[in-house]
Amino acid sequence: MRYAHFLASAFLARERLDVFHSPTPSLPLSYRGPSVVTAHDLAIYKFPELYTAKQNFLLKTDIPNAVQKAKKIITPSFSTAKDLGEIFGISSKKIKVIFHGLDKRFFERMSADRIEKVKGKYGIKGEYLFFIGTLDSRKNICRIIEAYERLRDKIIQVPKAFSGVVSRPREARSPFLKYKLVLAGDRGFKFEEIEKKIASSHYRKDIILPGYIEADDLDALFEGAKLFVFPSL
């Protein structure tokens, strides 16, 4: 890690940049040129238990070095700007809040054929609820699975007022009965806990893990979903 930092410093010095922008709160340790960094969040300081021991370098060295050394810090939210002040004592004058941009592809309507083609590529059939992100403990995946189970369990129960009066097939009671849960993204920290949660679920056959989704396929999967779920911690 430190060796890579020195190599990056040498490369940047050779280029004689007017300013170096790092899209993460990380700068080569020995770099002394003008710099701007983007800090998307500081979750590692608020939830250190959700990160690996290997990421201690970020916590103790890399991020503090970057936010103190940078001439300006960009954040996508006022919440992260507030965290920078509370955790590092960074002046608000040094921080600029710039919201994330919007990709125009997500404003274009997809044809039904396009959506079905992309779904087939990732083994998704029928209606589905959609999550995308790294499959690790920070993303609250086990809670999503629990909510999905409770939703399915609740829906298949016939209210007492109808008990013995009318008998309807389960599929007729609610469309949610046929909904799959799609958890898309690469495996991350403590994925084994998510794996165990899925294996023990009585709806495990309806929980789909398509893995990494190519950028050009995201619009179709978002549009094809009945619900997007993202209860990140």
N, C-alpha and C positions, 0 to 999 in steps of 0.2 A: 504493500500500500504506500509506504513512505517513499520507496524507490520510484514508483510511478509518479508521485508528486514532483520529485526532482527532475524527472525526464520531461514532464509537462512544462515545468518552469523554464527549462532550457529551450524548449521549442517555442514558447510564447515570447521569450526574450529575443530570440533570433528573428521573429516576425516583426518586431518593433510596432506592435499594435497601438492605435490611438486609445482604444479601450477594449477590455475583454469582458464579455458577458457570459456568465455561467448560469444555465437554466436551473441549477440546483444550488443550495447554500454550501458550495464547495469551491475552494481555490487552492492551487498548488501552494504548499507551505512556504516555499522560498520566492514566490512571485511577488514583485514589488510594483508592478505597473498599475495604471488606473483600471479599476474593475467595477462591475455591477453584478450582483447576484440576485437570483429569484428564490425566495423561500416560500414554497407552496404551503407548508404547515410545519409545526414543531411538535408533532405528536410524540416523537421519540422522548421528549422531556416530560410529557404529561402522562404517557402510558409506557414507561420503559420495559414493563413486563411483557409487552407484546412484540419486543424486538429481540434478535439473537445477540449472544455475547460478542459475536464478531463485529457487531455494529457499534460497540463501545467507542471505537475510534471516531465515529461520527459524533457521538455524544460529547466526548471529552476534548477532542482536538479539532476535527475537520470543520464542524459547523461554527464553533466559537471563533476560529481563525478567520473564516470567510465573512461572517457578519460584522466583525470588528474591523477587518481590513478593507472591505468594499467601500467605495465612495457613496454608492447608493444601493438600497435594497428594494426590490420589487416584491410585492405580495399580492395574491389574488383576493384577499379578504381583509376587512377591518379586524376580524378576530385574530388573524395571524400577526397583523401589525401590532395589536395590543400585546400579544405574547412576546414579541421581540422586545418590547419595552420592559415587560415584567421580568423576563428571564435573563436578558442581557443588558438591560439599561440603555437600549438604543434610543436615541432621540427621534421623535416623530418627524423632524426635519430631514432625517436621512432616509425615511421610508416613503415609498410611493405605492399606493394601492391602485392596481390596474386589474380589472376583472378579466377572467378568461374570455377568449374570443369564441365565436360560433362558426363552425364549419358549414359552409353553404350546402354541402351535400345533404345535411339533415333537414333541409327545407324542401327537398325534391321528393315528390310522391313516388313510391315504388309500385310497379305493376304486381299483380297477384302472382304472375308467373315467375318474376324475379325473386319475390319473397320465398316462394316454394322451392325454387332452385337452391337458394342459399341455405334454407332450413335443411334440405336434403343433404347438402354438403357436410353439415355438422350433425347429422343423425337426429334431427328434430322433426317429430311428426305431430300434427294436430295443434291445438291451442296450447299456449304456454305463458308462464310468468317468467320474467327475465331478470337476471342479475349478471353484471359483468365487472370484474376487478380481480386483483390477486386473491387467490383462495387461501387466506390466512386468517388468524384470529382477530386482527384489527378490523376486518370487514364484517364481523358479526354473522358469519355464515351459519353457525349452529343455531342462532336465534331465528334466522330465516327459515331453516328447516323445521324448527319447532312451530313457528307461526303457520307454515304450510300444512303441517300435520293437524294443527288445531282447526284450521279452516276446513280441511277435508273432513275431519271427524265431526265437526259441528254441522256441516251441510248434510251429511248422510242420515242425521237423526230426524225422524218425523216428529213434529210437535205432538204433545199428548192429546190436544184437542182433536187431532185427526186420527189418532190411534184407534184402529178397529172400524173407522168410518170409511176411510178410503185407502186403498193400497196402490201406490204408484211405483213404477220401476225407479231404481236409484238414478239412472241416467236422466230421467225426466225431471227430477227435483231441482237440479241446479247444474248449470254449465261448468261450474268449478270442478265437478267430479272428474271431468275428462282433461282438466288442465295439467300439463306437465310443469315441473320446476326446472328451469335451465340455469345452471350455475356455471357461467363461462369465465375463463381466465386461467392463467398459469398457477401451478401449485406453489404455495408459499410457506411461511413459518407456521409450524404446528398443523400442517395439513392432515396429519394422521388423526387428529381429533375430529376433523370434518369427515374424514373417511369412515371413522367408527360410527359417527352420528348417522350417516347415510345408511351404512350396513345394518344398523339396528332399527331403521325406520320401516314401518309396515307399508310405506309408500315408496320404498327404495327403487322399485321398477319404474316409477314416474319421475325420478330425479336424474337429470341428464348432465353430464360433465363433458362438454365438447372441447375443452381445452382453450388454447389461445385462438382468438378470433382475428382474422386479417382485417385491416382497417377498411378496405373496400367492401366488406360484408356487414359492417356494423349498422349502416343505415337500414338495410333490409331486415335485420334481426330486431332492431328497435321498433320498426314500424309493424312488424309481424306480431310482436308481443301484445298481450292483452293488458299487461301491467309490468312496469319497471320497478324493481325493488332495490334500494340501496341504503340500508340502515347502518352505514359505517360508524365505528366508534371514533 
